[in-house]
Amino acid sequence: MIVVVEGKRRREMDAAELAERMSSAGTSRVVIDVGTGDGRFAYAYASAHPDAFVVGVDAIAERLEELSAKAARKPAKGGRPNVVFVRATVEDLPSELTGVADEVHVLLPWGALLVGAMLAEAPVMAGIAGLAKPGAEVVVVFNAEVWEDSTPKDMADLPAVTVDCVRSWLAPRYAAFGLDVLDAHELSPDEVGALSTTWARKLAHGRHPKFVHLRARRAPPRPPAP
Ligand SMILES: C[S@@+](CC[C@H](N)C(=O)[O-])C[C@H]1O[C@@H](n2cnc3c(N)ncnc32)[C@H](O)[C@@H]1O
């Protein structure tokens, strides 16, 4: 069952209600933002793309309260019927979201989400890949600056994220989860600032901002062995 955040309220949403929300919003394209934080990216994406149905997912519900309350209002007051906010960890996502996404975003992850995405560890990778339809695009934006000075102890031994390490080390590991890495490049601070997330805005003004953008495609299911 999906746990939806609507302001201070938490309630359950089943697959039928999710399908009904999608069809009444008149949308066929589903975009999921994993580790959405305060939901700014999900809300902005839903505003800019009324043709998309957006699901913002985060482990911490409290930060979702403000924008989820706004999204539940009438459209003239900031309401966005084409976005929902869900409390869930990437390691334990509701089954209703399995294979529904045309696009998955993981923007400036931190904590368990960062470690799992950086080291391509199950169950984080299985969670991310499991959301995507075959052919769906998966975008991960890493903050490579975290390794410089303010890194928490439990992340201090992680290797630095670089374009080379994504291409040579991470890409084959993502492929093992059915995600074919198509491209990896550094983003300029301006491009990060344009991502419309709260952390992007904060980090784009850091001392040595450095961000790596990874784009992957969910491979079609393998045909059964003859
Ligand atoms: C640095 S914040 C970035 C938030 C947002 N994407 C942004 O750019 O503003 C990282 C987010 O990842 C979430 N997160 C960390 N581990 C997670 C997990 N295992 N499952 C779901 N969300 C997680 C945190 O709760 C936090 O909101």
PDBQT file of the ligand as one rigid body, heavy atoms in Angstrom, charges set to zero:
ROOT
HETATM    1  C1  LIG A 301      20.401  15.867  -0.004  1.00  0.00    +0.000 C 
HETATM    2  S1  LIG A 301      18.675  15.476   0.021  1.00  0.00    +0.000 S 
HETATM    3  C2  LIG A 301      18.199  15.907  -1.646  1.00  0.00    +0.000 C 
HETATM    4  C3  LIG A 301      16.713  16.170  -1.744  1.00  0.00    +0.000 C 
HETATM    5  C4  LIG A 301      16.242  16.645  -3.116  1.00  0.00    +0.000 C 
HETATM    6  N1  LIG A 301      16.452  15.621  -4.143  1.00  0.00    +0.000 N 
HETATM    7  C5  LIG A 301      16.932  17.926  -3.483  1.00  0.00    +0.000 C 
HETATM    8  O1  LIG A 301      17.777  17.899  -4.413  1.00  0.00    +0.000 OA
HETATM    9  O2  LIG A 301      16.633  18.952  -2.851  1.00  0.00    +0.000 OA
HETATM   10  C6  LIG A 301      18.661  13.679  -0.034  1.00  0.00    +0.000 C 
HETATM   11  C7  LIG A 301      17.279  13.066   0.237  1.00  0.00    +0.000 C 
HETATM   12  O3  LIG A 301      17.379  11.652   0.098  1.00  0.00    +0.000 OA
HETATM   13  C8  LIG A 301      16.497  11.085   1.043  1.00  0.00    +0.000 C 
HETATM   14  N2  LIG A 301      16.906   9.705   1.294  1.00  0.00    +0.000 N 
HETATM   15  C9  LIG A 301      18.074   9.265   1.831  1.00  0.00    +0.000 A 
HETATM   16  N3  LIG A 301      18.072   7.931   1.925  1.00  0.00    +0.000 NA
HETATM   17  C10 LIG A 301      16.876   7.509   1.434  1.00  0.00    +0.000 A 
HETATM   18  C11 LIG A 301      16.279   6.240   1.257  1.00  0.00    +0.000 A 
HETATM   19  N4  LIG A 301      16.921   5.130   1.631  1.00  0.00    +0.000 N 
HETATM   20  N5  LIG A 301      15.049   6.164   0.702  1.00  0.00    +0.000 NA
HETATM   21  C12 LIG A 301      14.399   7.300   0.326  1.00  0.00    +0.000 A 
HETATM   22  N6  LIG A 301      14.904   8.538   0.474  1.00  0.00    +0.000 NA
HETATM   23  C13 LIG A 301      16.132   8.641   1.027  1.00  0.00    +0.000 A 
HETATM   24  C14 LIG A 301      16.638  11.960   2.267  1.00  0.00    +0.000 C 
HETATM   25  O4  LIG A 301      15.551  11.814   3.168  1.00  0.00    +0.000 OA
HETATM   26  C15 LIG A 301      16.748  13.335   1.634  1.00  0.00    +0.000 C 
HETATM   27  O5  LIG A 301      15.493  13.968   1.556  1.00  0.00    +0.000 OA
ENDROOT
TORSDOF 0
